[in-house]
Amino acid sequence: MTSNIRLLIEYDGTNYVGWQVQANGLSVQQILEEKLWELLGEPVRLISSGRTDAGVHARGMVANFRTSRSLPMRAYREGLNRLLPVDIAVREAHIVHEDFHSRFDARGKWYRYTLYLSPVRSPLARRFSWHLRSELDTGRMRCAAGKFVGQHDFRAFRGAGCGARTTVREIYSVDLLEEPPFLHIDVKGEGFLRNMVRMMAGTLVAVAREKVSLAEFDRLLRGAHGGKAGPTAPAHGLCLMEVWYDERQSS
């Protein structure tokens, strides 16, 4: 008999090519699968709630796997964490329904993009925020951020190589949280395209600097052809904070 185990995972993505196993470098998924094999004595394949790009971080990545081994749940946290490198940790482990799927059962995600606003760089903040030396017009940013909410065609906010069949996505909220010298952009939505949150953050910065007008911003949200979003914000400022599920399905 096999068990379906759900893990809640936190990681610093600085040293990895992203979550997904890739041929061009070391991934978070590869490390976890290798350590699970070491712990269980059998190979496993992790099913994740999504992917993160190289350099992107996570506090709330969810992944599940099936195993024929019967271990107490603490083995998947305390035991696995003893084997993992210091930049990856399992925060929680639970047995879930045999049909639970980390990706297909997800109901929404919360991403946070962090800006560091200061004329002086911060050695301590450099791994987890985008350093901007000039002040931003947060009033213009909030105006534009509110326009993201709802269902829109985000074709102008997808990275190269995005293979999504549709570019229409629903955003639940976009909030700006000021904790000087940090400015957090919290984005919650049903789902996201490749690089979408980073392009949203970069465009909000461009709006704040008046490099993208609010009229042009509106055109981008209508999916207008030829519209150009702001720059794609650096990966290291982005963190996957949480993935939501219907607990009746996942327990």
Number of C-alpha atoms within 10 A of each C-alpha: 7 11 16 17 20 26 24 20 20 21 22 20 26 16 14 23 20 21 26 20 16 12 8 7 12 17 20 22 20 18 18 24 18 16 20 23 14 13 16 17 10 13 14 18 17 20 18 20 21 19 15 22 18 20 21 25 30 22 20 24 26 26 21 23 22 18 17 12 12 10 12 12 14 12 14 22 19 15 16 18 17 13 17 16 12 10 14 20 22 22 16 17 21 18 18 18 15 15 11 20 21 23 17 12 16 19 13 18 23 20 25 25 27 24 24 23 20 15 11 10 14 13 7 8 15 13 18 23 24 22 22 15 12 10 11 18 14 18 10 18 23 17 14 22 23 14 16 20 18 12 14 17 16 22 22 22 28 22 15 8 7 13 11 11 6 10 17 15 18 18 20 16 16 22 16 18 13 13 9 11 10 17 19 21 24 21 24 23 20 16 16 22 18 18 19 20 24 25 21 27 28 20 25 29 23 20 26 22 17 14 13 17 15 17 9 16 21 15 17 21 19 15 17 15 10 9 17 15 23 21 16 18 23 19 23 22 24 29 27 22 19 18 23 16 17 10 9 7 13 18 13
